Amino acid sequence: QVQLVESGGGLVQAGGSLRLSCAASGRTFRSYALGWFRQAPGKEREFVAAVTWDGRTNYAESVKGRFTVSRDNAKNTAYLQMNTLKPEDTAVYYCADQPYDSGEYDYWGQGTQVTVSA
């Protein structure tokens, strides 16, 4: 069973930065991709960014140029560097694991709250 634990959330002023981490455990092989999603109150969960095992990245249009996703395979950890944060970035952020190139994320973390004040 894969376990994902996010950390690094918090309260920040607009224009500030945060870095989220996602530590994966319980697997002995490298996952195909690690992704970040977010869910704001009253809204559906949405894709934010993802990074494959070989470093290829993909971003939602709303965060391009501001967020950077990365991973350290030796540490089984993914990161989401968030710069120039906006109040509309306020949400619970989840990391997710896609074990194979299936398009499906099979494992999810518990989420970490990010709040951006105006």
HELIX and SHEET records of a PDB file:
HELIX    1   1 PRO A   87  ASP A   89  5                                   3    
SHEET    1   A 4 GLN A   3  SER A   7  0                                        
SHEET    2   A 4 LEU A  18  SER A  25 -1                                        
SHEET    3   A 4 THR A  77  MET A  82 -1                                        
SHEET    4   A 4 PHE A  67  ASP A  72 -1                                        
SHEET    1   B 6 GLY A  10  GLN A  13  0                                        
SHEET    2   B 6 THR A 112  SER A 117  1                                        
SHEET    3   B 6 ALA A  91  GLN A  98 -1                                        
SHEET    4   B 6 ALA A  33  GLN A  39 -1                                        
SHEET    5   B 6 GLU A  46  THR A  52 -1                                        
SHEET    6   B 6 THR A  57  TYR A  59 -1                                        
SHEET    1   C 4 GLY A  10  GLN A  13  0                                        
SHEET    2   C 4 THR A 112  SER A 117  1                                        
SHEET    3   C 4 ALA A  91  GLN A  98 -1                                        
SHEET    4   C 4 TYR A 107  TRP A 108 -1                                        
END                                                                             
